[in-house]
């Protein structure tokens, strides 16, 4: 299986979700920027936190992706509104010819001077259900297991 999970964030919200995805698919989970670039991945999950502007490190990594490195990307955004960076990231990836196959928005409120609670277990389950759908859409053997 050519599947990988990447995460970007400071508050460990993305880490909590990405770790569960990697465990579900028994695949590698790496922080952006990773030690190694993607190489002919069929599906990549990018779990990121968006509290403020999109970080240069995340944008730089996204702009290096090509269809040869990644066929499909599924985005999972964790933010105050749940969809703050999706349009910009989709625009970057589409410009490079990379297919954004699906988006999942997780709403985790965070104020300027107060830390939000952890990602709720039901939100992690929503992300896992979303990932399961994307896995089945992209891999025949996962469809057969259902």
N, CA, C and O atoms as a GROMACS GRO file, in nm:
protein
  584
    1UNK      N    1   0.086  -0.118   0.000
    1UNK     CA    2   0.000   0.000   0.000
    1UNK      C    3   0.090   0.123   0.000
    1UNK      O    4   0.183   0.132   0.079
    2UNK      N    5   0.062   0.215  -0.087
    2UNK     CA    6   0.137   0.340  -0.093
    2UNK      C    7   0.051   0.449  -0.031
    2UNK      O    8  -0.015   0.526  -0.101
    3UNK      N    9   0.053   0.454   0.101
    3UNK     CA   10  -0.026   0.549   0.176
    3UNK      C   11   0.061   0.606   0.286
    3UNK      O   12   0.141   0.535   0.347
    4UNK      N   13   0.044   0.735   0.312
    4UNK     CA   14   0.124   0.798   0.414
    4UNK      C   15   0.042   0.907   0.484
    4UNK      O   16  -0.050   0.964   0.425
    5UNK      N   17   0.077   0.935   0.608
    5UNK     CA   18   0.012   1.040   0.686
    5UNK      C   19   0.117   1.144   0.724
    5UNK      O   20   0.225   1.110   0.772
    6UNK      N   21   0.083   1.270   0.701
    6UNK     CA   22   0.170   1.382   0.740
    6UNK      C   23   0.091   1.475   0.830
    6UNK      O   24  -0.031   1.488   0.817
    7UNK      N   25   0.161   1.540   0.922
    7UNK     CA   26   0.094   1.632   1.012
    7UNK      C   27   0.172   1.761   1.025
    7UNK      O   28   0.294   1.765   1.009
    8UNK      N   29   0.098   1.868   1.055
    8UNK     CA   30   0.160   1.998   1.078
    8UNK      C   31   0.080   2.070   1.185
    8UNK      O   32  -0.041   2.090   1.171
    9UNK      N   33   0.146   2.109   1.293
    9UNK     CA   34   0.079   2.184   1.398
    9UNK      C   35   0.165   2.198   1.521
    9UNK      O   36   0.265   2.128   1.539
   10UNK      N   37   0.124   2.291   1.606
   10UNK     CA   38   0.198   2.321   1.729
   10UNK      C   39   0.128   2.275   1.855
   10UNK      O   40   0.192   2.262   1.959
   11UNK      N   41   0.000   2.249   1.850
   11UNK     CA   42  -0.078   2.229   1.970
   11UNK      C   43  -0.114   2.083   1.997
   11UNK      O   44  -0.193   2.055   2.087
   12UNK      N   45  -0.058   1.992   1.923
   12UNK     CA   46  -0.079   1.847   1.937
   12UNK      C   47  -0.218   1.799   1.896
   12UNK      O   48  -0.249   1.681   1.914
   13UNK      N   49  -0.301   1.887   1.840
   13UNK     CA   50  -0.430   1.842   1.789
   13UNK      C   51  -0.408   1.755   1.666
   13UNK      O   52  -0.466   1.647   1.655
   14UNK      N   53  -0.324   1.802   1.574
   14UNK     CA   54  -0.296   1.725   1.452
   14UNK      C   55  -0.227   1.594   1.487
   14UNK      O   56  -0.254   1.491   1.425
   15UNK      N   57  -0.139   1.597   1.585
   15UNK     CA   58  -0.066   1.476   1.626
   15UNK      C   59  -0.164   1.369   1.674
   15UNK      O   60  -0.149   1.252   1.639
   16UNK      N   61  -0.264   1.408   1.752
   16UNK     CA   62  -0.361   1.312   1.805
   16UNK      C   63  -0.437   1.243   1.692
   16UNK      O   64  -0.459   1.122   1.697
   17UNK      N   65  -0.476   1.318   1.592
   17UNK     CA   66  -0.550   1.261   1.479
   17UNK      C   67  -0.457   1.179   1.389
   17UNK      O   68  -0.491   1.066   1.352
   18UNK      N   69  -0.342   1.234   1.355
   18UNK     CA   70  -0.248   1.167   1.264
   18UNK      C   71  -0.199   1.034   1.320
   18UNK      O   72  -0.186   0.936   1.247
   19UNK      N   73  -0.172   1.029   1.449
   19UNK     CA   74  -0.127   0.904   1.510
   19UNK      C   75  -0.232   0.794   1.495
   19UNK      O   76  -0.198   0.678   1.469
   20UNK      N   77  -0.358   0.829   1.512
   20UNK     CA   78  -0.466   0.730   1.499
   20UNK      C   79  -0.482   0.684   1.354
   20UNK      O   80  -0.509   0.567   1.328
   21UNK      N   81  -0.464   0.778   1.260
   21UNK     CA   82  -0.470   0.740   1.117
   21UNK      C   83  -0.357   0.643   1.082
   21UNK      O   84  -0.380   0.542   1.016
   22UNK      N   85  -0.237   0.675   1.127
   22UNK     CA   86  -0.122   0.589   1.098
   22UNK      C   87  -0.141   0.450   1.160
   22UNK      O   88  -0.106   0.349   1.100
   23UNK      N   89  -0.197   0.447   1.278
   23UNK     CA   90  -0.223   0.319   1.345
   23UNK      C   91  -0.328   0.240   1.267
   23UNK      O   92  -0.314   0.119   1.248
   24UNK      N   93  -0.434   0.308   1.222
   24UNK     CA   94  -0.542   0.242   1.147
   24UNK      C   95  -0.489   0.175   1.021
   24UNK      O   96  -0.525   0.062   0.990
   25UNK      N   97  -0.404   0.246   0.947
   25UNK     CA   98  -0.355   0.196   0.818
   25UNK      C   99  -0.218   0.128   0.828
   25UNK      O  100  -0.164   0.083   0.727
   26UNK      N  101  -0.163   0.122   0.947
   26UNK     CA  102  -0.030   0.064   0.969
   26UNK      C  103   0.070   0.126   0.870
   26UNK      O  104   0.136   0.055   0.795
   27UNK      N  105   0.078   0.256   0.873
   27UNK     CA  106   0.167   0.327   0.781
   27UNK      C  107   0.250   0.431   0.856
   27UNK      O  108   0.233   0.453   0.976
   28UNK      N  109   0.337   0.491   0.783
   28UNK     CA  110   0.427   0.591   0.838
   28UNK      C  111   0.352   0.722   0.865
   28UNK      O  112   0.265   0.762   0.788
   29UNK      N  113   0.386   0.787   0.975
   29UNK     CA  114   0.333   0.919   1.009
   29UNK      C  115   0.454   1.010   1.028
   29UNK      O  116   0.543   0.980   1.108
   30UNK      N  117   0.457   1.121   0.957
   30UNK     CA  118   0.573   1.209   0.962
   30UNK      C  119   0.528   1.354   0.977
   30UNK      O  120   0.420   1.392   0.932
   31UNK      N  121   0.612   1.432   1.042
   31UNK     CA  122   0.586   1.574   1.061
   31UNK      C  123   0.633   1.651   0.938
   31UNK      O  124   0.735   1.617   0.878
   32UNK      N  125   0.560   1.755   0.900
   32UNK     CA  126   0.599   1.842   0.789
   32UNK      C  127   0.691   1.949   0.845
   32UNK      O  128   0.655   2.011   0.945
   33UNK      N  129   0.807   1.975   0.788
   33UNK     CA  130   0.863   1.909   0.672
   33UNK      C  131   0.922   1.774   0.711
   33UNK      O  132   0.991   1.762   0.812
   34UNK      N  133   0.895   1.673   0.629
   34UNK     CA  134   0.945   1.538   0.661
   34UNK      C  135   1.092   1.522   0.624
   34UNK      O  136   1.151   1.602   0.551
   35UNK      N  137   1.149   1.416   0.677
   35UNK     CA  138   1.287   1.384   0.644
   35UNK      C  139   1.299   1.345   0.496
   35UNK      O  140   1.399   1.375   0.432
   36UNK      N  141   1.198   1.278   0.444
   36UNK     CA  142   1.199   1.233   0.305
   36UNK      C  143   1.072   1.281   0.234
   36UNK      O  144   0.964   1.285   0.294
   37UNK      N  145   1.086   1.316   0.108
   37UNK     CA  146   0.972   1.355   0.026
   37UNK      C  147   0.889   1.233  -0.011
   37UNK      O  148   0.937   1.119  -0.004
   38UNK      N  149   0.767   1.257  -0.049
   38UNK     CA  150   0.680   1.148  -0.097
   38UNK      C  151   0.738   1.091  -0.225
   38UNK      O  152   0.807   1.160  -0.300
   39UNK      N  153   0.711   0.963  -0.250
   39UNK     CA  154   0.759   0.897  -0.370
   39UNK      C  155   0.651   0.802  -0.421
   39UNK      O  156   0.636   0.691  -0.370
   40UNK      N  157   0.577   0.846  -0.522
   40UNK     CA  158   0.474   0.765  -0.586
   40UNK      C  159   0.370   0.713  -0.487
   40UNK      O  160   0.332   0.596  -0.492
   41UNK      N  161   0.325   0.799  -0.398
   41UNK     CA  162   0.220   0.763  -0.303
   41UNK      C  163   0.085   0.768  -0.374
   41UNK      O  164   0.058   0.860  -0.451
   42UNK      N  165   0.002   0.671  -0.347
   42UNK     CA  166  -0.132   0.671  -0.407
   42UNK      C  167  -0.225   0.764  -0.329
   42UNK      O  168  -0.309   0.832  -0.388
   43UNK      N  169  -0.211   0.765  -0.196
   43UNK     CA  170  -0.295   0.849  -0.112
   43UNK      C  171  -0.213   0.902   0.005
   43UNK      O  172  -0.142   0.827   0.071
   44UNK      N  173  -0.224   1.032   0.028
   44UNK     CA  174  -0.157   1.097   0.141
   44UNK      C  175  -0.262   1.173   0.220
   44UNK      O  176  -0.341   1.249   0.164
   45UNK      N  177  -0.260   1.152   0.351
   45UNK     CA  178  -0.344   1.232   0.440
   45UNK      C  179  -0.256   1.342   0.497
   45UNK      O  180  -0.147   1.316   0.549
   46UNK      N  181  -0.303   1.465   0.489
   46UNK     CA  182  -0.234   1.579   0.549
   46UNK      C  183  -0.326   1.634   0.658
   46UNK      O  184  -0.432   1.689   0.629
   47UNK      N  185  -0.283   1.617   0.782
   47UNK     CA  186  -0.358   1.666   0.898
   47UNK      C  187  -0.284   1.790   0.947
   47UNK      O  188  -0.167   1.784   0.982
   48UNK      N  189  -0.354   1.903   0.948
   48UNK     CA  190  -0.286   2.028   0.987
   48UNK      C  191  -0.376   2.114   1.073
   48UNK      O  192  -0.499   2.107   1.066
   49UNK      N  193  -0.310   2.198   1.155
   49UNK     CA  194  -0.378   2.295   1.238
   49UNK      C  195  -0.368   2.431   1.170
   49UNK      O  196  -0.263   2.466   1.116
   50UNK      N  197  -0.477   2.506   1.173
   50UNK     CA  198  -0.479   2.639   1.110
   50UNK      C  199  -0.531   2.739   1.212
   50UNK      O  200  -0.651   2.762   1.222
   51UNK      N  201  -0.439   2.797   1.288
   51UNK     CA  202  -0.471   2.903   1.384
   51UNK      C  203  -0.381   3.020   1.348
   51UNK      O  204  -0.268   3.029   1.396
   52UNK      N  205  -0.430   3.109   1.264
   52UNK     CA  206  -0.349   3.217   1.210
   52UNK      C  207  -0.317   3.188   1.065
   52UNK      O  208  -0.377   3.100   1.004
   53UNK      N  209  -0.220   3.263   1.009
   53UNK     CA  210  -0.186   3.241   0.867
   53UNK      C  211  -0.121   3.105   0.845
   53UNK      O  212  -0.062   3.047   0.937
   54UNK      N  213  -0.131   3.055   0.723
   54UNK     CA  214  -0.062   2.930   0.689
   54UNK      C  215   0.088   2.953   0.700
   54UNK      O  216   0.141   3.053   0.652
   55UNK      N  217   0.154   2.862   0.764
   55UNK     CA  218   0.298   2.874   0.788
   55UNK      C  219   0.377   2.849   0.660
   55UNK      O  220   0.338   2.768   0.576
   56UNK      N  221   0.491   2.920   0.646
   56UNK     CA  222   0.576   2.905   0.529
   56UNK      C  223   0.627   2.762   0.511
   56UNK      O  224   0.636   2.712   0.399
   57UNK      N  225   0.659   2.694   0.622
   57UNK     CA  226   0.710   2.555   0.612
   57UNK      C  227   0.607   2.464   0.548
   57UNK      O  228   0.642   2.379   0.466
   58UNK      N  229   0.480   2.482   0.584
   58UNK     CA  230   0.374   2.400   0.526
   58UNK      C  231   0.356   2.434   0.378
   58UNK      O  232   0.347   2.344   0.294
   59UNK      N  233   0.352   2.562   0.345
   59UNK     CA  234   0.335   2.605   0.206
   59UNK      C  235   0.453   2.557   0.120
   59UNK      O  236   0.432   2.509   0.009
   60UNK      N  237   0.574   2.570   0.171
   60UNK     CA  238   0.692   2.525   0.096
   60UNK      C  239   0.684   2.375   0.065
   60UNK      O  240   0.713   2.332  -0.046
   61UNK      N  241   0.643   2.296   0.165
   61UNK     CA  242   0.632   2.152   0.145
   61UNK      C  243   0.525   2.120   0.042
   61UNK      O  244   0.545   2.035  -0.045
   62UNK      N  245   0.412   2.186   0.052
   62UNK     CA  246   0.303   2.163  -0.043
   62UNK      C  247   0.343   2.197  -0.186
   62UNK      O  248   0.306   2.127  -0.280
   63UNK      N  249   0.419   2.304  -0.203
   63UNK     CA  250   0.458   2.347  -0.338
   63UNK      C  251   0.560   2.252  -0.402
   63UNK      O  252   0.585   2.261  -0.522
   64UNK      N  253   0.620   2.164  -0.325
   64UNK     CA  254   0.714   2.066  -0.380
   64UNK      C  255   0.645   1.938  -0.428
   64UNK      O  256   0.708   1.854  -0.493
   65UNK      N  257   0.517   1.924  -0.397
   65UNK     CA  258   0.446   1.804  -0.437
   65UNK      C  259   0.409   1.808  -0.585
   65UNK      O  260   0.373   1.913  -0.639
   66UNK      N  261   0.418   1.692  -0.649
   66UNK     CA  262   0.383   1.678  -0.790
   66UNK      C  263   0.301   1.550  -0.805
   66UNK      O  264   0.298   1.467  -0.714
   67UNK      N  265   0.234   1.532  -0.919
   67UNK     CA  266   0.159   1.408  -0.941
   67UNK      C  267   0.248   1.284  -0.938
   67UNK      O  268   0.200   1.175  -0.907
   68UNK      N  269   0.376   1.297  -0.969
   68UNK     CA  270   0.468   1.183  -0.961
   68UNK      C  271   0.493   1.143  -0.815
   68UNK      O  272   0.512   1.025  -0.785
   69UNK      N  273   0.492   1.240  -0.726
   69UNK     CA  274   0.515   1.212  -0.584
   69UNK      C  275   0.388   1.166  -0.514
   69UNK      O  276   0.392   1.078  -0.428
   70UNK      N  277   0.273   1.228  -0.550
   70UNK     CA  278   0.146   1.200  -0.484
   70UNK      C  279   0.034   1.202  -0.586
   70UNK      O  280   0.019   1.298  -0.661
   71UNK      N  281  -0.047   1.096  -0.588
   71UNK     CA  282  -0.163   1.095  -0.678
   71UNK      C  283  -0.282   1.168  -0.616
   71UNK      O  284  -0.347   1.249  -0.682
   72UNK      N  285  -0.311   1.138  -0.490
   72UNK     CA  286  -0.428   1.195  -0.423
   72UNK      C  287  -0.393   1.241  -0.282
   72UNK      O  288  -0.316   1.176  -0.211
   73UNK      N  289  -0.450   1.355  -0.244
   73UNK     CA  290  -0.432   1.406  -0.109
   73UNK      C  291  -0.568   1.427  -0.046
   73UNK      O  292  -0.658   1.485  -0.106
   74UNK      N  293  -0.582   1.378   0.077
   74UNK     CA  294  -0.701   1.404   0.158
   74UNK      C  295  -0.658   1.496   0.271
   74UNK      O  296  -0.565   1.464   0.346
   75UNK      N  297  -0.724   1.608   0.283
   75UNK     CA  298  -0.690   1.708   0.384
   75UNK      C  299  -0.780   1.695   0.506
   75UNK      O  300  -0.900   1.674   0.494
   76UNK      N  301  -0.720   1.707   0.624
   76UNK     CA  302  -0.795   1.716   0.748
   76UNK      C  303  -0.748   1.842   0.819
   76UNK      O  304  -0.635   1.848   0.869
   77UNK      N  305  -0.835   1.943   0.821
   77UNK     CA  306  -0.800   2.070   0.885
   77UNK      C  307  -0.862   2.078   1.023
   77UNK      O  308  -0.979   2.046   1.043
   78UNK      N  309  -0.780   2.123   1.119
   78UNK     CA  310  -0.826   2.148   1.255
   78UNK      C  311  -0.810   2.298   1.278
   78UNK      O  312  -0.699   2.350   1.273
   79UNK      N  313  -0.922   2.367   1.304
   79UNK     CA  314  -0.916   2.512   1.320
   79UNK      C  315  -1.039   2.563   1.394
   79UNK      O  316  -1.129   2.486   1.428
   80UNK      N  317  -1.041   2.695   1.418
   80UNK     CA  318  -1.155   2.758   1.486
   80UNK      C  319  -1.283   2.746   1.406
   80UNK      O  320  -1.391   2.727   1.463
   81UNK      N  321  -1.272   2.756   1.275
   81UNK     CA  322  -1.391   2.749   1.189
   81UNK      C  323  -1.401   2.617   1.117
   81UNK      O  324  -1.508   2.581   1.068
   82UNK      N  325  -1.290   2.544   1.110
   82UNK     CA  326  -1.292   2.413   1.045
   82UNK      C  327  -1.258   2.416   0.897
   82UNK      O  328  -1.240   2.310   0.837
   83UNK      N  329  -1.250   2.535   0.836
   83UNK     CA  330  -1.221   2.539   0.693
   83UNK      C  331  -1.142   2.664   0.653
   83UNK      O  332  -1.165   2.719   0.545
   84UNK      N  333  -1.053   2.708   0.737
   84UNK     CA  334  -0.985   2.835   0.715
   84UNK      C  335  -0.876   2.831   0.608
   84UNK      O  336  -0.853   2.932   0.542
   85UNK      N  337  -0.808   2.719   0.591
   85UNK     CA  338  -0.697   2.713   0.496
   85UNK      C  339  -0.720   2.623   0.377
   85UNK      O  340  -0.633   2.612   0.290
   86UNK      N  341  -0.833   2.559   0.372
   86UNK     CA  342  -0.861   2.460   0.268
   86UNK      C  343  -0.851   2.518   0.128
   86UNK      O  344  -0.788   2.459   0.041
   87UNK      N  345  -0.912   2.634   0.104
   87UNK     CA  346  -0.912   2.693  -0.030
   87UNK      C  347  -0.770   2.723  -0.077
   87UNK      O  348  -0.735   2.692  -0.191
   88UNK      N  349  -0.689   2.782   0.009
   88UNK     CA  350  -0.551   2.817  -0.028
   88UNK      C  351  -0.469   2.691  -0.056
   88UNK      O  352  -0.396   2.686  -0.155
   89UNK      N  353  -0.480   2.591   0.029
   89UNK     CA  354  -0.404   2.468   0.010
   89UNK      C  355  -0.450   2.395  -0.116
   89UNK      O  356  -0.368   2.344  -0.192
   90UNK      N  357  -0.580   2.389  -0.138
   90UNK     CA  358  -0.633   2.326  -0.259
   90UNK      C  359  -0.583   2.398  -0.384
   90UNK      O  360  -0.547   2.335  -0.483
   91UNK      N  361  -0.580   2.530  -0.379
   91UNK     CA  362  -0.529   2.609  -0.491
   91UNK      C  363  -0.382   2.576  -0.520
   91UNK      O  364  -0.344   2.559  -0.636
   92UNK      N  365  -0.301   2.568  -0.416
   92UNK     CA  366  -0.158   2.536  -0.432
   92UNK      C  367  -0.141   2.399  -0.497
   92UNK      O  368  -0.065   2.383  -0.592
   93UNK      N  369  -0.213   2.300  -0.444
   93UNK     CA  370  -0.198   2.162  -0.494
   93UNK      C  371  -0.253   2.147  -0.636
   93UNK      O  372  -0.191   2.080  -0.719
   94UNK      N  373  -0.366   2.207  -0.663
   94UNK     CA  374  -0.426   2.199  -0.796
   94UNK      C  375  -0.335   2.262  -0.901
   94UNK      O  376  -0.322   2.212  -1.012
   95UNK      N  377  -0.271   2.372  -0.864
   95UNK     CA  378  -0.179   2.440  -0.954
   95UNK      C  379  -0.064   2.347  -0.996
   95UNK      O  380  -0.011   2.358  -1.106
   96UNK      N  381  -0.026   2.256  -0.908
   96UNK     CA  382   0.081   2.160  -0.937
   96UNK      C  383   0.030   2.030  -0.997
   96UNK      O  384   0.110   1.941  -1.026
   97UNK      N  385  -0.100   2.018  -1.016
   97UNK     CA  386  -0.156   1.898  -1.077
   97UNK      C  387  -0.184   1.786  -0.979
   97UNK      O  388  -0.210   1.673  -1.021
   98UNK      N  389  -0.179   1.815  -0.849
   98UNK     CA  390  -0.205   1.713  -0.747
   98UNK      C  391  -0.354   1.715  -0.715
   98UNK      O  392  -0.412   1.822  -0.692
   99UNK      N  393  -0.416   1.598  -0.713
   99UNK     CA  394  -0.559   1.587  -0.687
   99UNK      C  395  -0.590   1.592  -0.538
   99UNK      O  396  -0.538   1.511  -0.460
  100UNK      N  397  -0.674   1.687  -0.498
  100UNK     CA  398  -0.727   1.689  -0.361
  100UNK      C  399  -0.857   1.610  -0.367
  100UNK      O  400  -0.959   1.660  -0.416
  101UNK      N  401  -0.854   1.487  -0.317
  101UNK     CA  402  -0.968   1.398  -0.334
  101UNK      C  403  -1.078   1.422  -0.232
  101UNK      O  404  -1.194   1.392  -0.259
  102UNK      N  405  -1.044   1.477  -0.115
  102UNK     CA  406  -1.148   1.502  -0.015
  102UNK      C  407  -1.092   1.590   0.096
  102UNK      O  408  -0.971   1.604   0.115
  103UNK      N  409  -1.186   1.651   0.170
  103UNK     CA  410  -1.150   1.740   0.280
  103UNK      C  411  -1.240   1.709   0.399
  103UNK      O  412  -1.360   1.690   0.384
  104UNK      N  413  -1.179   1.703   0.516
  104UNK     CA  414  -1.254   1.687   0.642
  104UNK      C  415  -1.216   1.805   0.731
  104UNK      O  416  -1.098   1.831   0.753
  105UNK      N  417  -1.316   1.874   0.781
  105UNK     CA  418  -1.292   1.988   0.869
  105UNK      C  419  -1.329   1.950   1.012
  105UNK      O  420  -1.440   1.903   1.038
  106UNK      N  421  -1.235   1.973   1.104
  106UNK     CA  422  -1.262   1.950   1.246
  106UNK      C  423  -1.256   2.083   1.318
  106UNK      O  424  -1.155   2.154   1.312
  107UNK      N  425  -1.362   2.116   1.386
  107UNK     CA  426  -1.374   2.242   1.457
  107UNK      C  427  -1.323   2.224   1.599
  107UNK      O  428  -1.385   2.154   1.680
  108UNK      N  429  -1.208   2.286   1.630
  108UNK     CA  430  -1.152   2.285   1.765
  108UNK      C  431  -1.122   2.431   1.799
  108UNK      O  432  -1.023   2.487   1.753
  109UNK      N  433  -1.209   2.491   1.879
  109UNK     CA  434  -1.196   2.634   1.913
  109UNK      C  435  -1.073   2.658   1.999
  109UNK      O  436  -1.044   2.583   2.093
  110UNK      N  437  -1.002   2.764   1.964
  110UNK     CA  438  -0.883   2.804   2.038
  110UNK      C  439  -0.882   2.956   2.044
  110UNK      O  440  -0.886   3.022   1.940
  111UNK      N  441  -0.877   3.012   2.164
  111UNK     CA  442  -0.872   3.157   2.183
  111UNK      C  443  -0.727   3.203   2.190
  111UNK      O  444  -0.636   3.121   2.204
  112UNK      N  445  -0.707   3.332   2.181
  112UNK     CA  446  -0.572   3.388   2.179
  112UNK      C  447  -0.491   3.351   2.302
  112UNK      O  448  -0.374   3.313   2.290
  113UNK      N  449  -0.551   3.361   2.420
  113UNK     CA  450  -0.476   3.336   2.543
  113UNK      C  451  -0.519   3.210   2.617
  113UNK      O  452  -0.476   3.188   2.730
  114UNK      N  453  -0.603   3.130   2.556
  114UNK     CA  454  -0.644   3.008   2.622
  114UNK      C  455  -0.633   2.890   2.527
  114UNK      O  456  -0.664   2.900   2.409
  115UNK      N  457  -0.589   2.781   2.581
  115UNK     CA  458  -0.574   2.660   2.502
  115UNK      C  459  -0.707   2.589   2.490
  115UNK      O  460  -0.782   2.578   2.588
  116UNK      N  461  -0.736   2.542   2.374
  116UNK     CA  462  -0.858   2.464   2.354
  116UNK      C  463  -0.842   2.328   2.421
  116UNK      O  464  -0.730   2.285   2.452
  117UNK      N  465  -0.954   2.264   2.443
  117UNK     CA  466  -0.948   2.128   2.494
  117UNK      C  467  -0.890   2.039   2.385
  117UNK      O  468  -0.878   2.080   2.270
  118UNK      N  469  -0.856   1.920   2.421
  118UNK     CA  470  -0.803   1.825   2.323
  118UNK      C  471  -0.909   1.792   2.219
  118UNK      O  472  -1.028   1.817   2.239
  119UNK      N  473  -0.865   1.737   2.109
  119UNK     CA  474  -0.958   1.691   2.007
  119UNK      C  475  -1.046   1.584   2.071
  119UNK      O  476  -0.995   1.488   2.129
  120UNK      N  477  -1.176   1.601   2.059
  120UNK     CA  478  -1.270   1.509   2.122
  120UNK      C  479  -1.262   1.370   2.058
  120UNK      O  480  -1.236   1.359   1.938
  121UNK      N  481  -1.283   1.265   2.136
  121UNK     CA  482  -1.280   1.130   2.080
  121UNK      C  483  -1.375   1.112   1.961
  121UNK      O  484  -1.343   1.040   1.866
  122UNK      N  485  -1.492   1.177   1.967
  122UNK     CA  486  -1.585   1.163   1.854
  122UNK      C  487  -1.532   1.232   1.729
  122UNK      O  488  -1.563   1.190   1.617
  123UNK      N  489  -1.452   1.339   1.745
  123UNK     CA  490  -1.390   1.404   1.630
  123UNK      C  491  -1.282   1.314   1.569
  123UNK      O  492  -1.268   1.306   1.447
  124UNK      N  493  -1.206   1.248   1.654
  124UNK     CA  494  -1.105   1.154   1.605
  124UNK      C  495  -1.175   1.041   1.530
  124UNK      O  496  -1.127   0.997   1.426
  125UNK      N  497  -1.287   0.994   1.582
  125UNK     CA  498  -1.363   0.889   1.514
  125UNK      C  499  -1.415   0.938   1.379
  125UNK      O  500  -1.415   0.862   1.281
  126UNK      N  501  -1.461   1.063   1.373
  126UNK     CA  502  -1.505   1.121   1.245
  126UNK      C  503  -1.390   1.119   1.144
  126UNK      O  504  -1.410   1.086   1.027
  127UNK      N  505  -1.271   1.156   1.190
  127UNK     CA  506  -1.154   1.157   1.102
  127UNK      C  507  -1.120   1.015   1.056
  127UNK      O  508  -1.084   0.995   0.940
  128UNK      N  509  -1.132   0.918   1.145
  128UNK     CA  510  -1.104   0.779   1.108
  128UNK      C  511  -1.208   0.727   1.008
  128UNK      O  512  -1.173   0.654   0.915
  129UNK      N  513  -1.334   0.763   1.026
  129UNK     CA  514  -1.438   0.723   0.932
  129UNK      C  515  -1.413   0.786   0.795
  129UNK      O  516  -1.427   0.720   0.691
  130UNK      N  517  -1.376   0.914   0.796
  130UNK     CA  518  -1.340   0.985   0.673
  130UNK      C  519  -1.224   0.915   0.603
  130UNK      O  520  -1.227   0.892   0.482
  131UNK      N  521  -1.121   0.881   0.680
  131UNK     CA  522  -1.003   0.813   0.624
  131UNK      C  523  -1.040   0.677   0.568
  131UNK      O  524  -0.988   0.637   0.463
  132UNK      N  525  -1.128   0.606   0.636
  132UNK     CA  526  -1.173   0.476   0.588
  132UNK      C  527  -1.241   0.489   0.451
  132UNK      O  528  -1.216   0.409   0.361
  133UNK      N  529  -1.327   0.590   0.437
  133UNK     CA  530  -1.393   0.616   0.308
  133UNK      C  531  -1.291   0.644   0.198
  133UNK      O  532  -1.302   0.592   0.087
  134UNK      N  533  -1.190   0.726   0.229
  134UNK     CA  534  -1.089   0.761   0.131
  134UNK      C  535  -1.001   0.641   0.096
  134UNK      O  536  -0.963   0.622  -0.019
  135UNK      N  537  -0.970   0.562   0.197
  135UNK     CA  538  -0.893   0.441   0.171
  135UNK      C  539  -0.967   0.346   0.078
  135UNK      O  540  -0.908   0.291  -0.014
  136UNK      N  541  -1.096   0.327   0.103
  136UNK     CA  542  -1.176   0.239   0.018
  136UNK      C  543  -1.191   0.295  -0.123
  136UNK      O  544  -1.196   0.220  -0.220
  137UNK      N  545  -1.198   0.427  -0.134
  137UNK     CA  546  -1.210   0.489  -0.266
  137UNK      C  547  -1.082   0.475  -0.349
  137UNK      O  548  -1.088   0.478  -0.472
  138UNK      N  549  -0.969   0.459  -0.282
  138UNK     CA  550  -0.841   0.458  -0.352
  138UNK      C  551  -0.772   0.321  -0.359
  138UNK      O  552  -0.680   0.303  -0.439
  139UNK      N  553  -0.815   0.226  -0.278
  139UNK     CA  554  -0.750   0.095  -0.275
  139UNK      C  555  -0.854  -0.018  -0.283
  139UNK      O  556  -0.941  -0.030  -0.198
  140UNK      N  557  -0.841  -0.098  -0.386
  140UNK     CA  558  -0.935  -0.207  -0.412
  140UNK      C  559  -0.942  -0.307  -0.296
  140UNK      O  560  -1.052  -0.350  -0.260
  141UNK      N  561  -0.828  -0.343  -0.237
  141UNK     CA  562  -0.830  -0.445  -0.133
  141UNK      C  563  -0.903  -0.395  -0.008
  141UNK      O  564  -0.956  -0.477   0.068
  142UNK      N  565  -0.906  -0.264   0.016
  142UNK     CA  566  -0.982  -0.212   0.129
  142UNK      C  567  -1.132  -0.218   0.102
  142UNK      O  568  -1.211  -0.240   0.194
  143UNK      N  569  -1.171  -0.200  -0.024
  143UNK     CA  570  -1.313  -0.212  -0.060
  143UNK      C  571  -1.361  -0.355  -0.037
  143UNK      O  572  -1.473  -0.377   0.008
  144UNK      N  573  -1.276  -0.451  -0.067
  144UNK     CA  574  -1.313  -0.592  -0.050
  144UNK      C  575  -1.327  -0.631   0.095
  144UNK      O  576  -1.402  -0.723   0.127
  145UNK      N  577  -1.254  -0.562   0.187
  145UNK     CA  578  -1.261  -0.593   0.328
  145UNK      C  579  -1.391  -0.545   0.392
  145UNK      O  580  -1.430  -0.595   0.498
  146UNK      N  581  -1.457  -0.450   0.329
  146UNK     CA  582  -1.577  -0.390   0.389
  146UNK      C  583  -1.692  -0.487   0.397
  146UNK      O  584  -1.800  -0.450   0.446
   0.00000   0.00000   0.00000
